[in-house]
Amino acid sequence: MSALSQKTKEIKAILIDITGTILFHGKLVDGSIEGLRHLRESGIPIFTTLKACRNLVASKGLRPLLLLDDISREEFDDIPTSEPNNAVIIGHSPTSFRYELVGV
């Protein structure tokens, strides 16, 4: 058992946002790979924010409007996104997010 898992017996999952914690301006953050390795060794399930969002959407049977970049959209390939949408997911989407898409 790693030192992390000994200290965190009550933690059931780790949610991690990649931007700024693993990657910053397209480059790896110093120590991020080693940090992830330690987290994985702890045995605690790790979810990216997209994975956690995808799991929530699936469990609730939602049909989201995806305002995400193409790579992030791949996480939702098996999720129905037909209209009428009953949820909106906004993520790393500098080229696809526009307020008019959500009626603002």
Secondary structure in CASP SS format (residue, H / E / C, confidence):
PFRMAT SS
TARGET T0000
AUTHOR 0000-0000-0000
METHOD secondary structure of the structure
MODEL  1
M C 1.00
S C 1.00
A H 1.00
L H 1.00
S H 1.00
Q H 1.00
K H 1.00
T C 1.00
K C 1.00
E C 1.00
I C 1.00
K C 1.00
A C 1.00
I E 1.00
L E 1.00
I E 1.00
D C 1.00
I C 1.00
T E 1.00
G C 1.00
T C 1.00
I C 1.00
L E 1.00
F E 1.00
H C 1.00
G C 1.00
K E 1.00
L E 1.00
V C 1.00
D C 1.00
G C 1.00
S H 1.00
I H 1.00
E H 1.00
G H 1.00
L H 1.00
R H 1.00
H H 1.00
L H 1.00
R H 1.00
E H 1.00
S C 1.00
G C 1.00
I C 1.00
P C 1.00
I E 1.00
F E 1.00
T E 1.00
T H 1.00
L H 1.00
K H 1.00
A H 1.00
C H 1.00
R H 1.00
N H 1.00
L H 1.00
V H 1.00
A H 1.00
S H 1.00
K H 1.00
G C 1.00
L C 1.00
R C 1.00
P E 1.00
L E 1.00
L E 1.00
L E 1.00
L C 1.00
D C 1.00
D H 1.00
I H 1.00
S H 1.00
R H 1.00
E H 1.00
E H 1.00
F H 1.00
D C 1.00
D C 1.00
I C 1.00
P C 1.00
T C 1.00
S C 1.00
E C 1.00
P C 1.00
N C 1.00
N C 1.00
A E 1.00
V E 1.00
I E 1.00
I E 1.00
G C 1.00
H C 1.00
S C 1.00
P C 1.00
T C 1.00
S C 1.00
F C 1.00
R C 1.00
Y H 1.00
E H 1.00
L H 1.00
V H 1.00
G C 1.00
V C 1.00
END
